[in-house]
Amino acid sequence: MQTPTSSTYLAAELRLPTNWLDYTILGIYFVVVLGIGFAARRSVRTSLDFFLSGRSLPAWVTGLAFVAANLGATEILGMAANSAQYGVYTTHWYWIGAIPAMVFLGLVMMPFYYGSKVRSVPEFLLLRFDKASHLLSSALFAIAAILIAGVNLYALAIVVEALLGWPEWVAIVVAGFFVLAYITLGGLSSAIYNEVLQFFVILAGLIPITILGLKKVGGWDGLSDSLSKSHGSDFMTAWGGTGIGSENPLGANWLTIVLGLGFVLSFGYWTTNFAEVQRALSAKNLSAAQRTPLIAAFPKIFIVFVVMIPGLVAAVLVPKIGTPGSDLQYNDAIPYLMQQLLPNGVLGIAVTGLLAAFMAGMAANISSFNTVFTTDIWQKYVVKDREDGYYVRFGRLITVIGVLASIGTAFLASSFSNIMSYLQTLFSFFNVPMFVVFIIGMFWKRASMKSGFWGLIAGTTAAMVNYFVIYKQGIIDIPSDQGANFVSAIAGFVAGAVVMVAVSLFTAPKPTADLQGLVYGTTSPGMAEAPAKGDDAWYRKPALLGWGAVVLAAACYIPFSF
């Protein structure tokens, strides 16, 4: 693992020549963000309005917010770093590591989530299992949300100090203030509408970097030729060198990619991470909720190009990036290209895009954190049966506390040269055990009430033991952090599944009458709702959207397979 170069030194190396035009663009963006917060405040009357937008938003809004919530600064910097380090293998995080799981969420799991009228993902476990499962999953999610929000803070502080020369604390305070302001004012609606805006701002910043970067290295052919010579031909293919027993930059074979990333990590993240699912739960009806991740899947297929290509370009322009012989880490790929390629004005858009990415990623985690902490922990176990307005006020208070806590966790991310490796580590610890409990609980009626709690314990423990003991102590030689994350995910999934089955065989199942709408093959009144008028057009049918996304993602692999 690389030891990160100090941010002070980076500031001297990567400082951007920003001027009044760039800061004007940035200022306009912040004014619009606050304006959306004040506008959304008028719609917040109840706790359902604050935490789930009153379940009133159209599918296209929630769909774009769904993909923007994932398109944070960590996604942009981390996936560009992945590309500079691992090459075209980055496509796996999108085409096999996202699209199938997003489609599964929309077609299979959203009817259970939305039909049961739960306010959060952990609340579903309360209905399906028991209070112990619910409280443990709520606590695990709250911890994970704060840790991931801290990653966004760390990424922001390092990048802004390096590019603009702002001290780290200024970057954290300014951006943190705006996230606090618009979530506290308008709740989830404010976060979602800002995420829609941020989606377009982020793309406006990334597309010029991609185009100018390709031009700089002689187009795709020049890029491919340069990296094939310097890194080997497998660096520019998706599946080359992934045979079992073969060596490749990623340190993983096709089996661990398909099972570890494509199934366990991917499904664990996209189907149980409340920061994403919350966007779909805010949709106006079941059809819109199902279409939310399916609409998001289509831009997700192509976003890989505007984060992967800049990383590849950086690997050509700085051949030793991320190695002891270079002053630049893999995480510096995007900032370096901004410095080298963009003129003023466009530079302001790119800086605004990075800040928008940070705010989108952090807002998604903070808005989901305040919902889970308020509704699943505070209201259920600490202060019960208070008037609705009390929980809205407490939700605003816990938002402030969540942002302050995430500042403390930001420093944990500083020990990782590739912050995407750090994120994948967190997902293997927290999301994978949650997924195994959900998937078994949804598809096996015999899964007992006690099995959920012990499945979470076993899955989380197994993933941590694999990473911190087996991998870090060198008991088994795993070539890279990412490879270790894939193995940890598989270990967590298997351990959680085995323990759930064993516990279920020796403890009583939940009564069948209590499983309606919670287990596959059963229905609830909410799941059986008729399509709204106008929702029967072909392009609004979830099955067509879902299978279309899967086919398109599979087709994208063809040019990169050899």
NUKOL-50554 format. One record per residue (C-alpha): residue number from 1; residue in one letter; x, y, z. Coordinates in steps of 0.5 Angstrom, whole numbers, always signed. Each point is the difference from the previous one (the first is absolute). Layout:
BEGIN
   pos   code      px      py      pz
   NUM      A       X       Y       Z
...
END
This chain:
BEGIN
   pos   code      px      py      pz
     1      M      +0      +0      +0
     2      Q      +3      +7      -2
     3      T      +1      +5      +6
     4      P      -4      +6      -3
     5      T      +4      +6      -2
     6      S      -1      +6      +5
     7      S      -6      +5      -2
     8      T      +5      +6      +1
     9      Y      +5      -2      -5
    10      L      -6      -2      -5
    11      A      -2      +7      +1
    12      A      +6      +3      -3
    13      E      +0      -5      -6
    14      L      -7      +0      -2
    15      R      -2      +7      +1
    16      L      -5      +2      -5
    17      P      +0      +7      -3
    18      T      -7      +2      +2
    19      N      -2      +7      -1
    20      W      -6      +4      +1
    21      L      -4      -3      -6
    22      D      +1      -7      +4
    23      Y      -2      +3      +7
    24      T      -7      +3      -3
    25      I      -2      -7      -3
    26      L      +1      -3      +7
    27      G      -3      +6      +3
    28      I      -6      -1      -4
    29      Y      -1      -7      +1
    30      F      +0      +1      +8
    31      V      -5      +5      -1
    32      V      -5      -5      -4
    33      V      +2      -6      +5
    34      L      -3      +5      +6
    35      G      -6      +2      -4
    36      I      -2      -7      -2
    37      G      +1      -1      +8
    38      F      -5      +6      +2
    39      A      -5      -2      -6
    40      A      +0      -7      +3
    41      R      -1      +2      +7
    42      R      -8      +2      -2
    43      S      -1      -7      -1
    44      V      +2      -3      +6
    45      R      -6      -1      +5
    46      T      +1      -7      +3
    47      S      +5      -5      +1
    48      L      -2      -3      -6
    49      D      +2      +6      -4
    50      F      +6      +1      +3
    51      F      +3      -7      +0
    52      L      -3      -3      -6
    53      S      -3      +6      -4
    54      G      -7      -2      +1
    55      R      +1      -5      -5
    56      S      -2      +5      -5
    57      L      +6      +0      -5
    58      P      -1      -2      -7
    59      A      +5      -6      -3
    60      W      +4      +5      -4
    61      V      +2      +4      +6
    62      T      +1      -6      +4
    63      G      +4      -4      -5
    64      L      +5      +6      -1
    65      A      +1      +1      +7
    66      F      +1      -7      +1
    67      V      +6      +0      -5
    68      A      +3      +6      +3
    69      A      -1      -2      +7
    70      N      +6      -5      -2
    71      L      +3      +5      -5
    72      G      +4      +3      +6
    73      A      +7      +3      +0
    74      T      +2      -7      +3
    75      E      -3      -3      -7
    76      I      +4      +5      -4
    77      L      +7      +0      +3
    78      G      -1      -7      +2
    79      M      -2      -3      -7
    80      A      +5      +4      -3
    81      A      +6      -3      +5
    82      N      -3      -7      -2
    83      S      +1      +1      -7
    84      A      +7      +3      +1
    85      Q      +2      -6      +4
    86      Y      -4      -5      -3
    87      G      -2      +2      -7
    88      V      -6      -2      -4
    89      Y      -2      -5      +6
    90      T      -3      +6      +3
    91      T      -6      -2      -5
    92      H      -2      -5      +5
    93      W      -2      +4      +5
    94      Y      -6      +3      -5
    95      W      -2      -5      -4
    96      I      +0      -7      +4
    97      G      +1      +4      +7
    98      A      -6      +5      -1
    99      I      -5      -1      -5
   100      P      -2      -8      +1
   101      A      -1      +2      +8
   102      M      -4      +7      -2
   103      V      -4      -4      -5
   104      F      -2      -5      +6
   105      L      -1      +5      +5
   106      G      -5      +3      -5
   107      L      -4      -6      -2
   108      V      +1      -5      +6
   109      M      +1      +4      +6
   110      M      -4      +7      +0
   111      P      -6      -3      +0
   112      F      +1      -3      +7
   113      Y      +3      +7      +2
   114      Y      -5      +4      -3
   115      G      -6      -4      +1
   116      S      +2      -1      +8
   117      K      +0      +7      +1
   118      V      +6      +0      +4
   119      R      +4      +7      +1
   120      S      +7      -3      -1
   121      V      +4      -7      -1
   122      P      +1      -2      +7
   123      E      -8      +1      +1
   124      F      -1      -6      -5
   125      L      +4      -4      +5
   126      L      -4      +1      +6
   127      L      -6      -2      -4
   128      R      +3      -6      -3
   129      F      +5      -2      +6
   130      D      +0      +3      +7
   131      K      +2      +6      +4
   132      A      +7      -3      +1
   133      S      +1      +0      -7
   134      H      -3      +7      -1
   135      L      +4      +3      +5
   136      L      +7      -3      -2
   137      S      -2      +2      -8
   138      S      -1      +7      +2
   139      A      +6      +1      +4
   140      L      +4      -4      -5
   141      F      -3      +5      -6
   142      A      +1      +6      +4
   143      I      +7      -1      +2
   144      A      +1      -2      -8
   145      A      -3      +6      -2
   146      I      +4      +5      +4
   147      L      +7      -4      -2
   148      I      -2      +1      -7
   149      A      -2      +7      +1
   150      G      +7      +1      +3
   151      V      +3      -2      -6
   152      N      -4      +5      -4
   153      L      +3      +5      +5
   154      Y      +7      -2      -1
   155      A      +0      +0      -8
   156      L      -3      +7      +0
   157      A      +5      +2      +5
   158      I      +6      -3      -3
   159      V      -2      +3      -7
   160      V      -3      +7      +1
   161      E      +7      +1      +4
   162      A      +4      -3      -6
   163      L      -4      +4      -5
   164      L      -2      +6      +3
   165      G      +5      +1      +6
   166      W      -6      +1      +5
   167      P      +2      -3      +7
   168      E      -3      -7      +1
   169      W      -4      +3      +6
   170      V      -3      +5      -5
   171      A      -2      -5      -5
   172      I      -4      -4      +5
   173      V      -3      +5      +3
   174      V      -3      +4      -6
   175      A      -2      -7      -3
   176      G      -3      -3      +6
   177      F      -4      +7      +2
   178      F      -3      -1      -7
   179      V      -2      -7      +1
   180      L      -2      +1      +7
   181      A      -4      +6      -3
   182      Y      -4      -3      -5
   183      I      -2      -6      +3
   184      T      -2      +3      +7
   185      L      -4      +5      -4
   186      G      -4      -5      -5
   187      G      +2      -7      +2
   188      L      +0      -5      -5
   189      S      -3      +4      -6
   190      S      +5      +5      +1
   191      A      +5      -5      -1
   192      I      -3      -4      -6
   193      Y      -1      +6      -4
   194      N      +7      +3      +2
   195      E      +2      -7      -2
   196      V      -3      +1      -7
   197      L      +3      +6      -1
   198      Q      +7      -3      +2
   199      F      -1      -5      -5
   200      F      +1      +4      -6
   201      V      +5      +5      +4
   202      I      +4      -6      +1
   203      L      +0      -2      -8
   204      A      +1      +7      -2
   205      G      +7      -1      +4
   206      L      +2      -7      -2
   207      I      -2      +0      -8
   208      P      +5      +6      -2
   209      I      +6      -4      +4
   210      T      -2      -6      -3
   211      I      +0      +3      -7
   212      L      +6      +4      +1
   213      G      +4      -5      +3
   214      L      -1      -5      -6
   215      K      +2      +5      -5
   216      K      +6      +1      +4
   217      V      +2      -7      +0
   218      G      -1      -1      -8
   219      G      -8      -3      +1
   220      W      -2      -7      +2
   221      D      +5      -3      -4
   222      G      +6      +4      +3
   223      L      -2      -1      +7
   224      S      -1      -8      -1
   225      D      +7      +0      -4
   226      S      +4      +4      +6
   227      L      -3      -4      +5
   228      S      +0      -7      -3
   229      K      +8      +1      -1
   230      S      +1      +3      +7
   231      H      -5      -5      +4
   232      G      -1      -6      -4
   233      S      -6      -1      -5
   234      D      -5      -3      +6
   235      F      +0      +7      +3
   236      M      -4      +2      -6
   237      T      -5      -5      +0
   238      A      -6      -2      +5
   239      W      +1      -8      +1
   240      G      +8      -1      -3
   241      G      +4      -3      +5
   242      T      -6      -2      +5
   243      G      +1      -7      -1
   244      I      +1      -4      +7
   245      G      +7      +0      +2
   246      S      +2      +5      -5
   247      E      +3      +7      +2
   248      N      -3      +7      -1
   249      P      +0      +7      +3
   250      L      -7      -1      +3
   251      G      +3      -6      +4
   252      A      -7      -4      -1
   253      N      -2      -5      -5
   254      W      -7      -1      -4
   255      L      -3      -4      +6
   256      T      +1      +5      +5
   257      I      -2      +6      -4
   258      V      -6      -4      -2
   259      L      -2      -2      +7
   260      G      +4      +5      +4
   261      L      -2      +6      -3
   262      G      -5      -2      -5
   263      F      -5      -3      +5
   264      V      +2      +1      +7
   265      L      +3      +7      +0
   266      S      -4      +3      -5
   267      F      -7      -3      +2
   268      G      +2      +1      +7
   269      Y      +1      +8      -1
   270      W      -6      +1      -5
   271      T      -5      -4      +3
   272      T      +1      +2      +7
   273      N      +3      +6      +1
   274      F      -5      +5      +2
   275      A      +4      +6      -3
   276      E      -2      -3      -6
   277      V      -7      -3      +1
   278      Q      -3      +6      +4
   279      R      +0      +4      -7
   280      A      -5      -6      -3
   281      L      -4      +0      +7
   282      S      -1      +8      -1
   283      A      -4      -2      -7
   284      K      -7      +2      -1
   285      N      -2      -8      -1
   286      L      +2      -7      -1
   287      S      +1      +1      -7
   288      A      +4      +6      +1
   289      A      +4      -3      +5
   290      Q      +2      -6      -4
   291      R      +2      +4      -6
   292      T      +5      +4      +4
   293      P      +6      -4      +0
   294      L      -2      -2      -7
   295      I      +0      +7      -2
   296      A      +7      +1      +3
   297      A      +3      -6      -3
   298      F      +0      +3      -7
   299      P      +5      +6      +2
   300      K      +4      -5      +5
   301      I      +2      -4      -6
   302      F      +3      +6      -4
   303      I      +3      +3      +6
   304      V      +6      -4      +0
   305      F      +3      +3      -6
   306      V      +0      +7      +3
   307      V      +3      -3      +7
   308      M      +5      -5      -3
   309      I      +3      +3      -6
   310      P      +2      +6      +4
   311      G      +4      -5      +4
   312      L      +3      -4      -6
   313      V      +2      +7      -3
   314      A      +4      +2      +7
   315      A      +3      -7      +0
   316      V      +3      +2      -7
   317      L      +2      +7      +2
   318      V      +3      -2      +7
   319      P      +3      -7      -2
   320      K      +2      -1      +8
   321      I      -7      +3      +3
   322      G      -1      -4      +6
   323      T      +7      -3      +1
   324      P      +6      +2      +5
   325      G      +3      +4      -6
   326      S      -6      +5      -1
   327      D      -2      +6      +4
   328      L      -7      -2      -2
   329      Q      -5      -5      +3
   330      Y      -5      -4      -4
   331      N      -6      +5      +3
   332      D      +4      +6      -3
   333      A      -2      -3      -8
   334      I      -6      +5      +0
   335      P      +3      +6      +3
   336      Y      +6      -1      -4
   337      L      -4      +1      -7
   338      M      -4      +6      +3
   339      Q      +7      +3      +1
   340      Q      +3      -2      -7
   341      L      -6      +1      -5
   342      L      -5      +4      +2
   343      P      -1      +8      -1
   344      N      -3      +5      +5
   345      G      -8      +0      -1
   346      V      +0      -8      -1
   347      L      +5      -1      +6
   348      G      -5      +4      +4
   349      I      -5      -5      -2
   350      A      +4      -6      +1
   351      V      +2      +2      +7
   352      T      -8      +2      +1
   353      G      -1      -7      -2
   354      L      +5      -3      +5
   355      L      -3      +4      +5
   356      A      -7      -3      -2
   357      A      +2      -7      +0
   358      F      +2      +1      +7
   359      M      -6      +3      +2
   360      A      -4      -5      -3
   361      G      +3      -6      +3
   362      M      +1      +3      +7
   363      A      -8      +2      -1
   364      A      -2      -7      -2
   365      N      +3      -3      +6
   366      I      -2      +6      +5
   367      S      -7      +0      -2
   368      S      +0      -8      +1
   369      F      +3      +0      +6
   370      N      -4      +5      +3
   371      T      -6      -4      -2
   372      V      +2      -6      +3
   373      F      +3      +3      +7
   374      T      -7      +4      +1
   375      T      -5      -6      -2
   376      D      +4      -6      +1
   377      I      +4      +1      +6
   378      W      -3      +7      +4
   379      Q      -7      -1      -2
   380      K      -1      -8      +1
   381      Y      +5      -1      +6
   382      V      +1      +7      +4
   383      V      -5      +5      -1
   384      K      -7      -3      -2
   385      D      -7      +3      -1
   386      R      +2      +7      -1
   387      E      -4      +5      -4
   388      D      +3      +0      -8
   389      G      +3      +6      +1
   390      Y      +5      -2      +5
   391      Y      +3      -5      -5
   392      V      +0      +5      -5
   393      R      +4      +5      +5
   394      F      +4      -6      +2
   395      G      +2      -2      -7
   396      R      +3      +7      -1
   397      L      +4      -1      +6
   398      I      +3      -6      -2
   399      T      +2      +2      -7
   400      V      +4      +5      +4
   401      I      +3      -5      +4
   402      G      +1      -5      -6
   403      V      +4      +5      -4
   404      L      +4      +2      +6
   405      A      +2      -8      +1
   406      S      +2      -1      -7
   407      I      +5      +6      +1
   408      G      +3      -5      +5
   409      T      +0      -6      -4
   410      A      +3      +4      -6
   411      F      +7      -2      +2
   412      L      -1      -7      +0
   413      A      +0      +0      -8
   414      S      +7      +4      +0
   415      S      +3      -7      +1
   416      F      -2      -2      -7
   417      S      +3      +2      -6
   418      N      -6      -3      -4
   419      I      -6      +3      +3
   420      M      -4      -5      -4
   421      S      +3      -6      +4
   422      Y      -2      +3      +6
   423      L      -7      +1      -2
   424      Q      +0      -8      -2
   425      T      +3      -2      +6
   426      L      -6      +4      +4
   427      F      -5      -3      -5
   428      S      +3      -7      +2
   429      F      -1      +1      +7
   430      F      -7      +3      +0
   431      N      -4      -1      -6
   432      V      +2      -7      -2
   433      P      -3      -3      +7
   434      M      -6      +4      -1
   435      F      -1      -3      -7
   436      V      +0      -7      +2
   437      V      -5      +1      +6
   438      F      -5      +4      -5
   439      I      +1      -5      -6
   440      I      -1      -6      +5
   441      G      -6      +3      +4
   442      M      -3      +2      -7
   443      F      +0      -7      -3
   444      W      +0      -5      +6
   445      K      -6      +0      +4
   446      R      +3      -5      +5
   447      A      +5      +6      +2
   448      S      -1      +1      +7
   449      M      -1      +6      +4
   450      K      +7      -1      +4
   451      S      +4      -2      -7
   452      G      +0      +7      -2
   453      F      +4      +3      +6
   454      W      +5      -6      +0
   455      G      +1      +1      -8
   456      L      +2      +7      +1
   457      I      +5      -2      +5
   458      A      +3      -5      -3
   459      G      +1      +3      -7
   460      T      +3      +6      +3
   461      T      +5      -3      +4
   462      A      +2      -5      -6
   463      A      +1      +6      -4
   464      M      +4      +4      +5
   465      V      +4      -7      +2
   466      N      +2      -1      -7
   467      Y      +2      +7      -2
   468      F      +4      +2      +7
   469      V      +3      -7      +2
   470      I      +0      -5      -6
   471      Y      +2      +6      -5
   472      K      +3      +5      +4
   473      Q      +4      -5      +4
   474      G      +3      -4      -7
   475      I      -3      -6      +2
   476      I      -3      -1      -7
   477      D      +3      +4      -6
   478      I      -5      +4      -3
   479      P      +4      +5      -5
   480      S      -4      +6      +1
   481      D      -5      +4      +5
   482      Q      -6      -1      -6
   483      G      +2      -7      +0
   484      A      -1      -1      +7
   485      N      -6      +4      +0
   486      F      -3      -5      -4
   487      V      +2      -6      +4
   488      S      -3      +4      +6
   489      A      -7      +1      -3
   490      I      +0      -7      -2
   491      A      +2      -3      +7
   492      G      -5      +5      +3
   493      F      -6      -2      -4
   494      V      +2      -8      +1
   495      A      +1      +1      +7
   496      G      -7      +4      +1
   497      A      -4      -5      -4
   498      V      +3      -6      +3
   499      V      -1      +3      +7
   500      M      -7      +2      -2
   501      V      -2      -7      -2
   502      A      +3      -3      +6
   503      V      -4      +4      +5
   504      S      -7      +0      -4
   505      L      +1      -8      +0
   506      F      +0      +1      +8
   507      T      -5      +6      +1
   508      A      -7      +1      -1
   509      P      -2      +3      -7
   510      K      -4      +6      +0
   511      P      -8      -1      -1
   512      T      -2      -1      -7
   513      A      -5      +6      +1
   514      D      +5      +5      +2
   515      L      +4      -1      -7
   516      Q      -5      +3      -4
   517      G      +4      +4      -5
   518      L      +6      -1      +3
   519      V      +2      -7      -3
   520      Y      +0      -2      -8
   521      G      -6      -3      -2
   522      T      -4      +4      +5
   523      T      -4      +7      -1
   524      S      -2      +6      +4
   525      P      -5      +5      -2
   526      G      +5      +5      -2
   527      M      +3      -5      -5
   528      A      -6      -1      -3
   529      E      -2      +7      -2
   530      A      -2      +1      -7
   531      P      +4      +4      -5
   532      A      -1      +8      +0
   533      K      -3      +2      -6
   534      G      +5      +2      -5
   535      D      +5      -5      +3
   536      D      -2      -5      -5
   537      A      +4      +2      -6
   538      W      +6      -4      -2
   539      Y      +6      +4      +2
   540      R      -3      +0      +7
   541      K      -1      -7      +1
   542      P      +6      -3      +5
   543      A      +1      -6      -3
   544      L      +2      +3      -7
   545      L      +4      +5      +3
   546      G      +4      -5      +4
   547      W      +1      -5      -5
   548      G      +2      +5      -5
   549      A      +5      +3      +5
   550      V      +3      -7      +1
   551      V      +1      -1      -7
   552      L      +3      +6      -2
   553      A      +5      -1      +6
   554      A      +2      -7      -3
   555      A      +1      +3      -7
   556      C      +5      +6      +3
   557      Y      +4      -6      +2
   558      I      +1      -2      -7
   559      P      +5      +5      -2
   560      F      +5      -1      +6
   561      S      +0      -7      +0
   562      F      +6      -2      -4
END
